[in-house]
Amino acid sequence: MLRGRMMDFPLTLTHLLDRATRYFPRSEVVTRLPDKSLRRATLGDVSARCGRLANALQRLGVGPGDRVATLCWNHQQHLECYLAVPAMGAVVHTLNLRLHPSEIAYIARHAGDKVLVCDRTLLPLWENVRAEAPGIEKVLVVPDAGPAPEGFLDYEALLAAESPHHAWPGLDEDSAAMVCYTSGTTGNPKGVVYSHRSTTLHAMALCMRDCVGVSEEDTVLPVVPMFHASAWGMPYAAVLAGAKLVFPGPHLDPTSLLDLMAGERATLAAGVPTIWLGILNLLDENPKRWDLTSVRSMVIGGSAAPPSLIDGFRRRHGLEVTHAWGMTETNPLGTLARVKRSAGDLGDAQRLEARASQGYAVPFVEVRHMAVAGDGAPVRLPWDGASMGELEVRGPWVASAYLGDEGSDKFTPDEWFRTGDVVTIDAEGYVRITDRAKDVVKSGGEWISSVALENALMAHPAVLEAAVFAGKHPKWDERPLAAVVFKPGQTATPDELRAWLEPRFAKFWLPDAYLTVEQIPRTSTGKFLKTRLRELYGEHLLKNP
């Protein structure tokens, strides 16, 4: 057999660091600090500081394969950890600061973290964790609000004492670069280990024009936390392309984000639907306050975005939303909602339907959806836009196992990952999530899509947010209930909400009750926490027949 005669060049994050140093040293890295002032640096500065950080960590005893944890907001120093730790052969582990301290401690122990980099403003959180995470030997404090307190190592002082030059080792592209943990609502979080190869390929895919299209001309604002699935890979893609990076720090309220987007002339931003819902409402109230003409796309993922959100940005403010789907286990991008050129003759409603779907698979990711036959055997479903089954994926940046080999039931014998999302796939390959497998409402043996009902409710002019979940029922086993948050100063009766839904759905799909709540509980990554809604209101129908 004739083999290709190409160089065996490793796909490692060291190349991203070298490339930024050589070709884009003047590209800006901007961080909003806790006091709302801006810190400005360049990729050249970041590269030199990465050398200093690697030398400091090495002096502290960090070696190949050792885990360096971060407990940080989105900022320049976090980016330095993203790059320097993997490039020196160690593994960066992003801790989710929104979890309960006991969960953070469990994750730190499970990952085997040795060193922690922590924002000074987050030290109170760390103090509630440290007793349960004895494996962490050293804590480097990012002085985001004053110098490190006594007993801690000051990140900036450590870097100042080191040389910017570091002899980066040659690395195996399949070696670990980063560990991220799932944000599941049942059981313990599970660790997903990203390799240098998977992360580099993912960054390259994000730079493709028909994907997110990150380029040197962009100003990228990752609103999605850097502790969540590597901020969807956006920092790595920006460094690879030499783009300007803008980090919001701890300021994630709509006003702060809009000020930053307008002030830094952001072209590309990425965040979860709850962030963009707040921004859309503020823009509706103040349509001329911010100049957002620089923004070419806002990537929305993490959970399904309602079509009313996508359409509202486009029609009322001329802003384009790119709907994406992915998971921690997919590093994370899996599908992206682009309207194909072949769909050019579609009407506005059909084009919105395509943009509001989860899209079709990005290059090198493959998808299928499966059901279980009467004999218990898995059955591959047709791409007909109607058949509902569990989405399964595979590809070069999809996990093949969890850290510690937990959760083996999530991986099929023929090496696909079972996502837990219930979907349809149409003939064009567009994936549409109808529910999470654990959230689907099964009434009298029939599936009811909570996502479809939520999207319709959030299109009501008085509704800010809505979550549909399963309530216990004496006859039908489960019936849908809707928890609704109204916009300030607005309201609607249950009869009005029911009338709004009636033309759109079969009668048995309509919620049996509409519960007005002040806030819908969320997971640490901003998704609706329906397990909590079931705990609070799941027996509403039994108590109020």
Stockholm file with secondary structure:
# STOCKHOLM 1.0

chainA/1-545         MLRGRMMDFPLTLTHLLDRATRYFPRSEVVTRLPDKSLRRATLGDVSARCGRLANALQRLGVGPGDRVATLCWNHQQHLECYLAVPAMGAVVHTLNLRLHPSEIAYIARHAGDKVLVCDRTLLPLWENVRAEAPGIEKVLVVPDAGPAPEGFLDYEALLAAESPHHAWPGLDEDSAAMVCYTSGTTGNPKGVVYSHRSTTLHAMALCMRDCVGVSEEDTVLPVVPMFHASAWGMPYAAVLAGAKLVFPGPHLDPTSLLDLMAGERATLAAGVPTIWLGILNLLDENPKRWDLTSVRSMVIGGSAAPPSLIDGFRRRHGLEVTHAWGMTETNPLGTLARVKRSAGDLGDAQRLEARASQGYAVPFVEVRHMAVAGDGAPVRLPWDGASMGELEVRGPWVASAYLGDEGSDKFTPDEWFRTGDVVTIDAEGYVRITDRAKDVVKSGGEWISSVALENALMAHPAVLEAAVFAGKHPKWDERPLAAVVFKPGQTATPDELRAWLEPRFAKFWLPDAYLTVEQIPRTSTGKFLKTRLRELYGEHLLKNP
#=GR chainA/1-545 SS CCCCCCCCCCCCHHHHHHHHHHHCTTCEEEEECTTSCEEEEEHHHHHHHHHHHHHHHHHTTCCTTCEEEEECCBSHHHHHHHHHHHHTTCEEEECCTTSCHHHHHHHHHHHTEEEEEEEGGGHHHHHTTGGGCTTCCEEEEECTTSSCCTTSEEHHHHHHTSCSCCCCCCCCTTSEEEEEECCCSSSSCCEEEEEHHHHHHHHHHHTSTTTTCCCTTCEEEECSCTTSGGGGGHHHHHHHHTCEEEECBTCCSHHHHHHHHHHTTCSEEEECHHHHHHHHHHHHHCTTTSCCTTCCEEEECSSCCCHHHHHHHHHHHCCCEEEEEECGGGSSEEEECCCCGGGTTCCHHHHHHHHHSCBEECTTCEEEEEEECTTSCEEECCSSSCCCEEEEEESTTSCSSCGGGCCGGGBCTTSCEEEEEEEEECTTCCEEEEEETTTCEEETTEEECHHHHHHHHTTSTTEEEEEEEEEEETTTEEEEEEEEEECTTCCCCHHHHHHHHTTTSCGGGSCSEEEECSCCCBCTTSCBCHHHHHHHHTTHHHHCC
#=GC SS_cons         CCCCCCCCCCCCHHHHHHHHHHHCTTCEEEEECTTSCEEEEEHHHHHHHHHHHHHHHHHTTCCTTCEEEEECCBSHHHHHHHHHHHHTTCEEEECCTTSCHHHHHHHHHHHTEEEEEEEGGGHHHHHTTGGGCTTCCEEEEECTTSSCCTTSEEHHHHHHTSCSCCCCCCCCTTSEEEEEECCCSSSSCCEEEEEHHHHHHHHHHHTSTTTTCCCTTCEEEECSCTTSGGGGGHHHHHHHHTCEEEECBTCCSHHHHHHHHHHTTCSEEEECHHHHHHHHHHHHHCTTTSCCTTCCEEEECSSCCCHHHHHHHHHHHCCCEEEEEECGGGSSEEEECCCCGGGTTCCHHHHHHHHHSCBEECTTCEEEEEEECTTSCEEECCSSSCCCEEEEEESTTSCSSCGGGCCGGGBCTTSCEEEEEEEEECTTCCEEEEEETTTCEEETTEEECHHHHHHHHTTSTTEEEEEEEEEEETTTEEEEEEEEEECTTCCCCHHHHHHHHTTTSCGGGSCSEEEECSCCCBCTTSCBCHHHHHHHHTTHHHHCC
//
